[in-house]
Amino acid sequence: EVQLLESGGGLVQPGGSLRLSCAASGFTFSNYGMSWVRQPPGKGLEWVSAISSSGASTNYADSVKGRFTISRDNSKNTLHLQMNSLRAEDTAVYFCAKYRIPDKIYFDPWGQGTLVTVSS
Amino acid sequence: EIVLTQSPATLSLSPGERATLSCRASQSVRSSLAWYQHKPGQAPRLLIYDASTRATGIPARFSGSGSGTDFTLTISSLEPEDFAVYYCQQRGNWPITFGPGTKVNIK
């Protein structure tokens, strides 16, 4: 069974940093692209970032470009999101998600999410 | 950026009724569109990808259609567990975008 378990969320002050992790199991992690998607309180889903199976290719939403960095460790089956210069509008539940098919960006499955709150 | 518009924003129906949800893209995404179901406190679930292919384990009452800019998700007969928010998502162009969602309420 494919499992994705996010960690690293919490309360951080504006301008601060946080590193999210997603531990993957139940599939060959190094064969699949991965993404982070977030949901601000009371709002819809927003794609944040994606990384190819090898880690060589990354993409970001304009809202986080230059502040967030996605990375992966295929030897440890782990996905990361380094979040710097955090703003109040980054407050959200952050989900990691696996590509349904190695090179097609549909998300299946998703983790349960980790809450990031940016507030003073 | 491709903007996805979903209608209606809210749909109030009774169990057993048919639900028809619409997703319109600001430019063609060919068939590169997915639908997700999301319930509060849970992980979103992929229902349909490539516009009309049901994901693994998804009941046959869920079907998707469309291509280009206009897409439809149909739930043929609503079950109690189907009341949720439904999102469309396109992968035709970067950045990946989601629609704002349609909430299916119990009438």
Interface residues (C-beta under 8 A of the other chain):
Chain A: S35 V37 G44 L45 E46 W47 A50 N59 Y60 A61 D62 F95 R100 K104 I105 Y106 F107 D108 P109 W110 G111 Q112 G113
Chain B: E1 A34 Y36 H38 Q42 A43 P44 R45 L46 Y49 D50 A55 V85 Y87 Q89 R91 W94 P95 I96 T97 F98 G99 P100 G101
